[in-house]
Amino acid sequence: MTQLGLRLMRDGGRIVNISTSYTLGHSEPGLIAYAMTKAAIDVFTATLAKDLGPRAITVNAVNPGAIDTDLNAWWLRSDEAARAATAARSPLARVGMPDDVAGVVAFLVSDDAGRATGQTLDATGGALL
């Protein structure tokens, strides 16, 4: 964000960035650019939280892990073995759904999360435990 953009923002509020579990040690071949840009989001989140904290703006990120979306349909919906292996990585024994991530984001933008800032929240369903 530019300095002008930061000045134009009102005080108070929430920013939630979406990152990836690839920044938490889970990697896949061929996704280097994706993982690098998402790692930058994690650093951006922490840095922006320090810049905006005095203005009562919290900044956090969410690492959703494998989520059954149209983007992942090519492997999660068409390859039952891949889906089963992905579900088996989580203690919850299932692939994440968009509503799972939406609930985490809803919490982070709520007043209940008013003291959480600069965090990258693992919402992978425990897949990296």
N, C-alpha and C positions, 0 to 999 in steps of 0.2 A: 504494500500500500504506500502511496505517496504521502508525504507530510501534509499536503493539502487535503487528501482524502481522509486522513486521520483527524484533522481539524474540523472537517465538515460533519463528522459523526457526532451524534448526541451523546451525552454522558449517560451511563447506565446501559445495560443490555448484555446480550450474549452473542458470541460467535462460536460456531461449531464447525470444524473442518473434518473432512472424511479422509482418513489415511488408509492403511492396509496392514494386514498381519505380516506382510513381507518385510516390514521394518522391524519386526520382533524376532527375527531369526529364521522365519519360514521363507524359503525362497524356491523359485522354480526357474528352470533354464528358459532363456529367451525373453525374460521380463526385466532386464536390467534398467531400461529407461523408465519403465513404470515404477519399479522399486525405488530408484533414485529420486524421482520427483515426489513420491510419497514420503520418503525420508526427509526431504526438504520441507514438506508440510509439517512434520513433527517438530522440526527446529523452528520454523516460522511460528507455530502455535506457541511454543514456550517464549520466544522472543517478543511476540506481539502481546502476550499476556503481561509481560513486564512493562511494556510501553503503555498499555491501556488500563492497567490495574488502578492507577491513581484516579482514573475517570469512572471507576466502578463498572468497567466492562470486563466480563470474563471471557477467556479464550481457551477452548479445549478442542481436542480431536478425538475421533472414534476410529478404532481399528476393527472393522466388522468381520473380517475373515471371509470364508466362503459363504456367499449368500445366493439363494436361488432367485436370480433375476434373469431378465432376457439376455443380458451381457454374458452370463455364465451358462445359458441354456444349452449351448453346443456341447458341453461336456457333462453338466449336472443332470440334464433331462434326457440325454440320449445314450448315456453310458452308465448302466446300473451299477457296474463294478466300481466306477469312479465315484458315484454318489454314495455307495455303501462305504467305501474307504474314507471318504470325506466325513461322513457321519460318525464313523468309528473313531476318528481323531478327537472327537469331543466327548467329555464325560456325559453330556446331555444326549448323546447318541442320535443326533439328527443334524441335518444341514440347516443353516440359518435361513430365515425368511426376512423380507423387507420390514415387516412389522417389528421384528426383534431389534433391528437397528433404529427404527423410528422411536421405539420406547426409550432407548438409551439417549437419543438426541432430545426427546421430550423432557427427560429428567435434567439434562445439562442446561436446557434453556429455562427451567423452572426456578422459582425462588428457593426451592429445597437445595439446589446446587450452587447457591450464591457464594460459597466459600471455595468452590473448586475452580481453579484456573491454572493454566499452563500445563494441563495434564493431557496425556494421550491414553485414552481408556481402551483396554483390551475387551472387545465385545465379541470374541471368537467362539464363545460358548466353552471356553477352557481348552480349546484345541491345541494350545501350546504348553499346557501344563506338563 
